[in-house]
Amino acid sequence: MASPGLLSGAHLALALGLAAWTLLFLARLVLTWYPQLDPNQGKLRWLGALTEPLLGPTRALIQPIGGVDVSPVIWVGLVSLARELLVGQQGLLTQALRQAQLAALS
């Protein structure tokens, strides 16, 4: 069984990483309200570089609905689901961490 310290670090890193992805996709969602801003140009280029590898293929599968790009909404939902399943209160990694902590106490 993995040590509680190792699991705790992995849990924190994964929780922070998934939270960051959620924020990035939320930022892209807000940018869809301003079509004149291009996330692949200028100061927003970093946002486009981090999110477009996932949003591009999603757009190819799911076309805009009524002219609105829904791919950021889909990714916010998917990342939120992954976060809950892995590091939420009843998440897999959270449960493994609790088991490791209990095992270390006994």
C-alpha positions in Angstrom: 0.0 0.0 0.0 1.2 3.5 -0.8 2.3 5.8 2.0 -0.1 8.5 3.2 2.4 11.2 2.4 2.7 10.0 -1.2 -1.0 9.8 -1.6 -1.6 13.1 0.1 0.8 14.8 -2.4 -0.8 13.1 -5.3 -4.3 14.0 -4.0 -3.3 17.7 -3.7 -1.5 17.9 -7.0 -4.5 16.3 -8.8 -7.0 18.5 -7.0 -5.1 21.6 -7.9 -4.5 20.5 -11.5 -8.2 19.7 -12.1 -9.3 23.0 -10.5 -6.9 24.9 -12.8 -8.3 23.1 -15.8 -11.8 24.1 -14.7 -10.8 27.7 -14.4 -9.2 27.6 -17.8 -12.3 26.2 -19.5 -14.5 28.7 -17.6 -12.3 31.5 -18.9 -12.8 30.1 -22.4 -16.5 30.0 -21.8 -16.6 33.6 -20.8 -14.5 34.5 -23.9 -17.3 33.0 -26.1 -19.4 35.9 -25.0 -16.9 38.3 -26.7 -16.4 36.9 -30.2 -14.1 39.9 -31.1 -11.5 38.5 -28.7 -9.4 35.8 -30.2 -7.8 33.5 -27.5 -5.2 32.4 -30.0 -3.8 36.0 -30.4 -2.1 38.6 -28.3 -2.1 38.3 -24.5 -4.7 35.5 -24.5 -2.5 33.2 -26.6 -1.5 31.2 -23.5 -5.2 30.4 -22.8 -5.7 29.2 -26.3 -2.5 27.1 -26.2 -3.7 25.3 -23.0 -7.3 24.7 -24.0 -7.5 24.4 -27.8 -6.0 20.9 -28.0 -9.1 19.6 -26.2 -11.7 22.2 -27.5 -10.8 21.8 -31.2 -11.6 18.0 -31.5 -14.7 18.5 -29.3 -16.0 21.2 -31.7 -15.5 18.7 -34.6 -17.7 16.2 -32.8 -20.3 18.6 -31.4 -21.2 21.5 -33.7 -22.1 24.9 -32.2 -25.8 25.0 -31.1 -27.5 28.1 -32.4 -24.2 29.6 -33.2 -22.9 29.1 -29.6 -19.8 27.1 -29.0 -20.7 24.6 -26.3 -17.3 22.8 -26.1 -16.1 24.8 -23.1 -19.3 23.8 -21.2 -18.7 20.2 -22.1 -15.1 20.3 -20.8 -16.1 22.2 -17.6 -18.6 19.3 -16.9 -16.1 16.6 -17.8 -13.3 18.0 -15.6 -15.7 18.7 -12.8 -16.9 15.1 -13.0 -13.4 13.8 -13.0 -12.5 16.0 -10.0 -15.5 14.7 -8.1 -14.8 11.0 -9.0 -11.1 11.2 -8.1 -10.6 13.8 -5.3 -14.1 14.7 -4.1 -15.4 13.7 -0.7 -16.1 10.2 -1.9 -13.5 10.1 -4.7 -11.3 7.2 -5.4 -8.0 8.9 -4.4 -9.7 10.4 -1.3 -10.8 7.0 -0.2 -7.4 5.5 -0.8 -5.8 8.3 1.2 -8.2 7.6 4.1 -7.4 3.9 4.0 -3.7 4.6 4.0 -4.1 7.0 7.0 -6.1 4.4 8.9 -3.5 1.7 8.1 -0.7 4.0 9.3 -2.5 4.6 12.6 -2.9 0.9 13.4 
